[in-house]
Amino acid sequence: MATAAGLRILCAADIPAAADAARWLTERVASSGRPLYPAGVVSVGGTLSPVLEAALRCSRETQIMPVYRLRHRTAVHSTRSPTNHDSRASMLPAALWPEWALRLSPHHPTGRPIANRTDELLAVACLLAGNTTSIGTATRLTGTTVTAHNVSTLLAGLTRRSDCADLLYALIRLADHLDQHGAPIDYARRRALFTTQTRFIDPRCWNDLQSRLRSTHAPNVAHAQRWIFHTLTGSPPHLAHPALAPAAGAQRQQYQRFRWRILPAEAELLTHTAHVLLDEHGIDEPLQWTPQLPARALRHLILPGPAPDSITIAQLQQAVPMGDFSIAQLARTLNTTTAHVTYLLSQHPVDWSPPRFRRTQHIASRIVQWRTWYEEDHLSLQDIADREGTTLATVRLAFLKNSVPLRPAGSYPGRPGRKCSGPPAHR
């Protein structure tokens, strides 16, 4: 059995072994009836080196609540007393970044998450890492409304699952990354600015796009408003203004379906609108951002969710069928989870519409150019059709549908039309 003197000369890499060696001491103290928590465990040995202190804290790893394991960072073997890290809240969205939520969220065998609002609970847990703040304060600072009981219950459940063995480690490393490198987005500011707003896009603009993209079952403009709020703030729509937030569970499910069924043209319009809103408020930040840890930091970790990039965008596009499809069937085709496919489609919209609607969407993306050619460059309808490899009827119908005034055949503004007076007279 190693002695305290021998433990003092250990390096940080030996902390796990030192913790095993020191466990006899901490267990002996605990068996005497004296409460032994991470904050007090180091008092059993007098003046200690940082390495021995870490070893003694880690020796209680399996005996303490998950919240304390986060606060004292025992999962990374560089444990230390918690300090105030509330400033980290401005770097955290109310719901953990989708990429990280996918990687860290456990699911039942049926594919359903083990807890509602897991992404919000994980964001609170990330703020608790190495932090002295209470769980209640952490939920308020991150802008969520989950309870302290919800957070504690989730963490307790995670530590009992074999597929979550390294989840606390990942959360602590993620918190360390934010503390060291910061974040290019001030989520607290965005929550303050946009949570009271009820409208982000002009409904007429959205409906005009829908009239060109879809003939039936156009998504409700409320989902478009929620998408922009969600993207700007990192907060789920149920945390938005009551006039905008989905009131019922069915509406929340409809919004989630909207996110993974969004078409590229729709995503382009919504993204552009969100950028304009940031510009109007003088916010020089990226629209979205996700912290990236070095690959070596995640290598060989046991985490409940798949690595997001284990399926490429090309593979996704090839697997998505034309027309309506089942998310479960697509997950089986790609040999992954429905959560993974939902994430990929919401982050990288794919045009799944039938060929007829694909042509409609192509025309919607080209109509501005066609109009420029027609009105400014004075090309004829046939010239435009030839350039685009389509038919004269297609160009004509597109102009009529988009209220482009058609000039008389053979003329353009400023030039009189040619009149047909019959065949030329014979000389």
C-alpha positions in Angstrom: 0.0 0.0 0.0 1.4 3.4 -1.0 2.2 5.9 1.8 1.3 9.5 1.8 4.9 10.5 1.4 5.2 8.3 -1.6 2.0 9.8 -3.1 3.3 13.3 -2.8 5.9 12.8 -5.5 3.4 11.4 -8.1 2.8 13.3 -11.3 -0.6 14.1 -12.7 -0.6 11.1 -15.0 -0.5 8.8 -12.0 -3.6 10.3 -10.3 -5.9 7.3 -11.1 -3.5 4.8 -9.6 -2.8 7.1 -6.7 -6.6 7.4 -6.1 -6.8 3.6 -5.9 -3.9 3.5 -3.5 -5.4 6.2 -1.3 -8.9 4.7 -1.2 -8.1 2.7 1.9 -7.5 6.0 3.8 -10.7 7.8 2.7 -12.8 4.6 3.2 -11.4 4.2 6.7 -12.4 7.8 7.6 -15.8 7.3 6.0 -16.4 4.1 7.9 -15.9 5.9 11.2 -19.1 7.8 10.5 -17.5 11.1 9.5 -19.1 12.6 6.3 -16.5 12.7 3.6 -17.3 15.0 0.7 -14.9 16.2 -2.0 -14.5 19.6 -0.3 -13.5 18.0 3.0 -11.6 14.9 1.9 -8.3 16.7 1.6 -8.3 17.6 5.3 -7.5 14.0 6.3 -3.8 14.3 5.3 -2.7 17.7 6.4 -0.7 19.8 4.0 -0.8 18.1 0.6 0.6 18.5 -2.8 -1.9 19.3 -5.6 -1.4 15.8 -7.1 -2.1 14.0 -3.8 -5.1 16.3 -3.1 -6.5 15.3 -6.5 -5.9 11.6 -5.8 -7.7 11.9 -2.5 -10.7 13.6 -4.1 -10.8 11.0 -6.9 -10.7 8.2 -4.4 -14.3 9.1 -3.5 -15.4 9.1 -7.2 -17.9 6.3 -6.9 -19.3 7.4 -3.6 -20.4 10.9 -4.3 -23.3 12.4 -6.2 -22.9 13.2 -9.9 -23.4 16.9 -9.2 -20.4 16.9 -6.9 -18.4 14.9 -9.4 -19.0 17.7 -11.9 -18.3 20.5 -9.4 -15.0 18.9 -8.3 -14.1 17.6 -11.8 -13.2 14.1 -10.5 -14.0 12.6 -13.9 -10.9 14.2 -15.4 -8.4 13.4 -12.7 -7.4 17.0 -12.5 -9.9 17.7 -9.7 -9.8 20.9 -7.8 -12.1 22.9 -5.5 -14.9 24.5 -7.4 -14.9 28.3 -8.0 -17.2 30.8 -9.5 -17.7 30.2 -13.2 -21.1 31.9 -13.7 -19.6 34.0 -16.5 -19.6 30.8 -18.6 -23.4 31.1 -18.8 -23.2 33.8 -21.5 -21.2 31.3 -23.7 -23.9 28.6 -23.3 -27.2 28.4 -25.2 -30.2 27.4 -23.2 -30.1 24.0 -25.0 -26.7 22.4 -25.6 -25.5 22.8 -29.2 -27.2 20.2 -31.4 -23.9 18.5 -32.3 -23.1 18.0 -28.6 -26.7 17.2 -27.6 -26.6 14.4 -30.2 -23.4 13.0 -28.9 -24.3 13.2 -25.2 -28.0 12.4 -25.1 -28.9 8.8 -24.2 -32.0 7.1 -25.6 -34.2 4.2 -24.8 -33.9 1.1 -27.1 -37.1 2.4 -28.8 -35.2 5.6 -29.9 -37.0 7.9 -27.5 -34.8 10.1 -25.2 -34.6 9.0 -21.6 -35.6 12.5 -20.4 -37.6 15.4 -21.8 -35.5 18.5 -22.6 -32.2 16.6 -22.3 -30.4 19.3 -24.3 -31.4 21.9 -21.7 -30.4 19.7 -18.8 -27.0 19.1 -20.4 -26.5 22.8 -20.8 -27.1 23.4 -17.1 -24.8 20.5 -16.3 -22.0 22.1 -18.4 -22.4 25.3 -16.3 -22.1 23.3 -13.1 -18.7 21.8 -14.1 -16.1 23.2 -11.6 -18.6 25.8 -10.5 -19.9 26.7 -7.0 -23.2 28.0 -8.2 -26.5 26.3 -7.2 -28.4 24.3 -9.7 -31.3 26.7 -9.5 -29.1 29.7 -10.3 -27.5 27.7 -13.1 -30.9 27.1 -14.7 -31.8 30.8 -14.4 -28.4 31.9 -15.9 -28.8 29.7 -19.0 -32.3 30.9 -19.6 -34.1 27.6 -19.2 -37.0 26.6 -16.9 -36.0 23.0 -16.0 -35.9 22.2 -12.3 -33.0 21.3 -10.0 -34.7 17.9 -9.5 -34.7 17.4 -13.3 -31.0 18.1 -13.5 -30.0 15.8 -10.6 -32.3 13.0 -11.8 -30.7 13.1 -15.3 -27.2 13.1 -14.0 -28.0 10.2 -11.6 -29.5 8.2 -14.4 -26.5 8.9 -16.7 -24.0 7.5 -14.2 -25.9 4.2 -14.0 -25.6 3.6 -17.8 -22.6 1.8 -19.3 -22.9 3.8 -22.5 -22.4 7.1 -20.6 -19.2 6.1 -18.8 -17.3 9.2 -20.1 -20.2 11.7 -20.3 -19.1 13.7 -17.3 -15.6 13.8 -18.6 -16.9 15.2 -21.9 -19.0 17.9 -20.1 -16.0 19.0 -18.0 -13.7 19.2 -21.1 -16.3 21.2 -22.9 -16.6 23.6 -19.9 -12.8 23.9 -19.8 -12.7 24.7 -23.5 -15.2 27.6 -23.0 -13.3 28.9 -20.0 -10.0 28.9 -21.9 -11.0 30.0 -25.4 -14.4 31.7 -24.8 -17.1 31.8 -27.5 -17.8 34.1 -30.4 -21.5 34.4 -29.5 -22.9 36.2 -26.4 -26.0 34.0 -25.9 -27.1 36.0 -22.8 -27.3 39.1 -24.9 -29.3 37.3 -27.6 -31.7 35.9 -25.1 -32.3 39.3 -23.7 -32.9 40.8 -27.1 -35.0 38.2 -28.9 -37.0 36.4 -26.2 -39.5 39.2 -26.0 -39.9 39.4 -29.8 -42.9 37.7 -31.5 -42.1 38.3 -35.2 -38.9 37.7 -37.1 -40.0 37.3 -40.7 -42.7 39.0 -42.7 -45.4 36.3 -43.2 -46.0 37.6 -46.7 -42.4 36.9 -47.6 -42.7 33.4 -46.2 -46.0 32.7 -47.9 -44.7 34.0 -51.2 -41.9 31.5 -51.1 -44.3 28.7 -50.2 -46.5 29.5 -53.2 -43.5 28.9 -55.4 -42.1 25.8 -53.6 -45.1 23.8 -52.6 -48.6 23.3 -54.0 -50.1 21.8 -50.8 -49.2 21.3 -47.1 -47.1 24.5 -46.8 -45.5 24.8 -43.3 -47.1 27.3 -41.0 -45.4 30.6 -40.8 -45.3 30.2 -37.0 -42.7 27.4 -37.5 -40.6 29.8 -39.6 -40.7 32.4 -36.8 -39.7 29.7 -34.2 -36.9 28.5 -36.4 -35.3 32.0 -36.5 -35.8 32.5 -32.7 -34.2 29.0 -32.1 -31.3 29.7 -34.5 -30.6 33.2 -33.1 -30.7 32.4 -29.4 -29.9 28.7 -29.1 -33.1 28.4 -27.0 -35.9 26.0 -27.9 -39.1 27.7 -29.1 -41.1 26.8 -25.9 -38.8 29.4 -24.2 -39.9 32.1 -26.7 -42.5 34.8 -26.1 -45.9 33.1 -25.2 -47.4 34.4 -28.4 -44.8 32.5 -30.4 -44.0 29.5 -28.2 -45.8 26.2 -29.2 -48.4 25.7 -26.5 -49.0 22.0 -26.8 -46.8 18.9 -27.1 -48.2 18.2 -30.6 -47.1 21.7 -31.8 -43.6 21.0 -30.4 -43.5 17.8 -32.4 -44.7 19.6 -35.5 -41.9 22.1 -35.1 -39.3 19.3 -34.7 -40.7 17.8 -37.9 -40.4 21.2 -39.6 -36.7 21.4 -38.7 -35.7 18.1 -40.4 -38.1 18.5 -43.4 -37.0 22.0 -44.3 -36.0 22.6 -47.9 -32.8 24.3 -48.9 -34.6 27.3 -50.4 -36.6 27.7 -47.1 -33.4 27.4 -45.0 -31.7 30.0 -47.2 -34.5 32.5 -46.7 -34.7 32.0 -43.0 -30.9 32.2 -42.6 -30.7 35.4 -44.6 -33.5 36.9 -42.4 -31.6 35.9 -39.2 -28.4 37.6 -40.5 -30.3 40.8 -41.3 -31.7 40.8 -37.7 -28.2 40.5 -36.3 -27.0 43.4 -38.5 -30.0 45.6 -37.4 -28.9 45.1 -33.8 -25.3 45.8 -34.5 -24.2 42.3 -33.5 -21.0 41.3 -35.3 -21.1 37.6 -34.5 -21.6 34.4 -36.5 -25.2 33.2 -36.7 -24.4 29.9 -35.2 -21.3 28.3 -33.6 -20.3 25.0 -32.0 -17.2 24.5 -29.9 -14.9 21.9 -31.2 -12.6 19.8 -29.0 -9.4 18.2 -30.3 -10.0 14.8 -31.8 -7.7 13.2 -29.3 -9.8 14.5 -26.4 -12.8 12.5 -27.6 -11.0 9.4 -29.0 -12.0 6.2 -27.3 -14.6 7.9 -25.1 -17.8 5.9 -24.2 -20.6 8.3 -25.0 -24.3 7.5 -25.7 -24.7 9.2 -29.0 -23.0 8.7 -32.4 -20.4 11.0 -33.8 -22.2 13.5 -36.0 -19.7 13.3 -38.9 -19.8 9.5 -39.0 -22.2 9.9 -41.9 -21.2 12.4 -44.7 -23.5 14.8 -46.3 -23.0 13.0 -49.6 -24.2 9.8 -48.0 -27.2 11.5 -46.6 -28.2 13.1 -49.9 -27.9 9.8 -51.7 -30.1 8.0 -49.1 -32.9 10.6 -49.0 -35.7 9.4 -51.4 -37.7 11.8 -53.5 -41.1 12.7 -52.1 -42.4 11.9 -48.6 -40.3 9.5 -46.5 -40.1 7.9 -43.1 -37.3 9.2 -40.8 -37.2 5.7 -39.2 -36.7 4.0 -42.6 -34.0 6.5 -43.5 -32.2 5.8 -40.2 -32.3 2.0 -41.1 -30.9 2.7 -44.5 -28.0 4.7 -43.0 -27.6 2.2 -40.2 -27.9 4.9 -37.5 -30.4 6.4 -35.1 -33.4 8.5 -35.9 -31.8 11.2 -33.7 -28.7 11.2 -35.8 -30.7 11.5 -39.1 -32.9 14.3 -37.6 -29.8 16.2 -36.6 -28.2 15.8 -40.1 -31.3 16.9 -42.0 -31.9 19.9 -39.7 -28.2 21.0 -40.1 -27.9 20.2 -43.8 -31.2 20.5 -45.6 -31.8 18.1 -48.4 -34.1 18.6 -51.4 -36.4 15.6 -50.9 -39.3 16.9 -53.0 -40.6 15.1 -56.1 -39.2 16.0 -59.6 -42.1 18.2 -60.4 -41.5 20.3 -57.3 -37.8 20.3 -57.8 -38.4 22.0 -61.1 -40.6 24.5 -59.3 -37.9 25.2 -56.7 -35.3 25.6 -59.5 -37.5 28.1 -61.2 -37.9 30.0 -57.9 -34.2 30.2 -57.5 -33.7 31.4 -61.1 -36.7 33.8 -61.6 -34.7 36.9 -60.5 -32.0 36.2 -63.1 -34.6 35.4 -65.8 -36.4 38.7 -65.1 -33.1 40.6 -65.4 -32.4 39.0 -68.7 -35.9 39.8 -69.9 -36.3 43.4 -68.6 -32.7 44.7 -68.7 -30.9 42.7 -71.3 -34.1 42.5 -73.5 -33.7 38.8 -74.2 -36.8 37.1 -75.6 -38.6 34.3 -73.8 -37.2 31.8 -76.2 -33.6 33.1 -75.6 -34.0 32.6 -71.9 -35.5 29.1 -72.4 -32.5 28.2 -74.6 -30.0 29.5 -72.1 -31.6 27.5 -69.2 -32.3 24.4 -71.2 -36.0 24.5 -70.6 -39.1 25.2 -72.6 -40.7 28.5 -73.8 -43.9 27.5 -71.9 -42.0 27.0 -68.7 -40.5 30.5 -68.8 -43.8 32.1 -69.8 -45.7 30.4 -67.0 -43.0 31.4 -64.5 -43.3 35.0 -65.5 -47.1 35.0 -65.3 -47.0 33.3 -61.9 -44.5 35.9 -60.6 -46.3 38.9 -62.1 -43.7 39.8 -64.6 -45.3 42.0 -67.3 -44.9 40.3 -70.7 -44.1 42.6 -73.6 -45.6 42.1 -77.1 -43.7 39.5 -79.1 -40.7 40.8 -81.0 -40.4 44.0 -78.9 -38.8 45.4 -75.8 -39.2 48.7 -73.9 -38.3 51.7 -76.1 -38.7 49.8 -79.3 -42.0 49.5 -81.1 -43.3 46.1 -81.8 -43.1 44.8 -85.4 -46.5 44.6 -87.1 -47.3 41.7 -89.3 -48.9 43.1 -92.6 -48.9 39.8 -94.5 -46.5 38.5 -97.1 -44.4 41.1 -98.9 -45.7 42.3 -102.2 -44.2 41.0 -105.4 -42.2 43.5 -107.3 
